[in-house]
Amino acid sequence: MSRPATFAPPPGARAHRLRTSRGEFAVIEAGKAEKGTALLLPGFTGSKEDFIALHQPLAAAGYRTIAVDGRGQYETPGPRDDASPYAQAELAQDVLAQVAAVSDTPVHLVGHSLGGQIARAAVLLDPAPFASLTLVSSGPAQISASQQQRVKLLRDVLAVMDMAQVWDTIQAMEPPEETDTPALDNGLEDRAALRHRWLGNSPAQLIATGRQLCTEPDRVAELAALRLPVHVLSGERDDTWPLPLLDDMAVRLHAHRTVIQGAEHSPNADQPEATARAFVEFWDSMTARG
């Protein structure tokens, strides 16, 4: 998925562990909630650092941001052999617990890719804690056929190799857009950080959420029925959910639609300033409408 420019929190942000009714989660937090609070959920093989370049511009605009590693994701521990805690309904309950822990007023929920599907599931369980939902490069149902093949290959390899062996193996493969396999021209320090993140993931989590990406049903009508403000944001090219599919989903949701020029599947990392501006414009517009 994303390749963050750095794993170090920017000035004004801090990494800590968020205590919730469902355990502790590793987060990066920044800003004061002058206008509101946003909870940011990363995607498959990603982490809270995928949003690292958004914290400062969003804080400057008056928003508190909390980016979170989900259960079994990078610095949030989870079972490594048991897939049951990673069922989508369980991960959605985690999100509701996180929201309850960070704010007693409705929050803006942002989900990138797989994180968008988990965010949608949380909203469908209980829309009350949310002021809005932003789906970043996250489509209406399962991922494209080509990406399904690549995720299935990853799941098959995870079943017979340990995480270090899988990392070494996928370096020689063309990196699928939904799996974080850095290009060979990355610096040694970047590659070491990405490898460290990869090794932090639970294999059971990757297998379970990879299956979800390949089987997710279309729940757009359910989401539209909630009448929650929704923002569909993507790059100008996306092989995981093609743009016409995202455009159609936005129409079905009566959602605000943003396409970030110069970005692909991870606009939050490819074009963070433009992505942050789009978030702020959407959130501010709701305040202006009252």
Salt bridges, closest charged atoms under 4 A:
GLU24 OE1 - ARG17 NE 3.43
GLU24 OE2 - ARG19 NE 3.32
GLU29 OE1 - ARG14 NH2 3.92
GLU29 OE1 - HIS16 NE2 2.84
GLU29 OE2 - ARG64 NE 2.81
GLU49 OE2 - LYS48 NZ 3.12
ASP50 OD1 - ARG197 NH1 2.83
ASP69 OD2 - LYS48 NZ 2.63
GLU75 OE1 - LYS48 NZ 2.66
GLU90 OE1 - ARG22 NH2 2.77
ASP94 OD1 - ARG22 NE 2.59
ASP94 OD1 - ARG71 NH2 2.84
ASP156 OD2 - LYS152 NZ 3.09
GLU174 OE1 - ARG150 NH2 3.38
GLU178 OE2 - HIS265 NE2 2.69
ASP180 OD2 - ARG197 NH2 1.89
GLU216 OE2 - ARG120 NH2 2.78
ASP218 OD2 - ARG252 NH1 2.95
GLU222 OE1 - ARG219 NH2 3.06
ASP238 OD2 - HIS265 ND1 2.78
ASP239 OD2 - ARG237 NH1 2.63
ASP247 OD1 - ARG257 NE 2.90
GLU264 OE1 - ARG237 NH2 2.61
ASP284 OD2 - LYS35 NZ 3.33
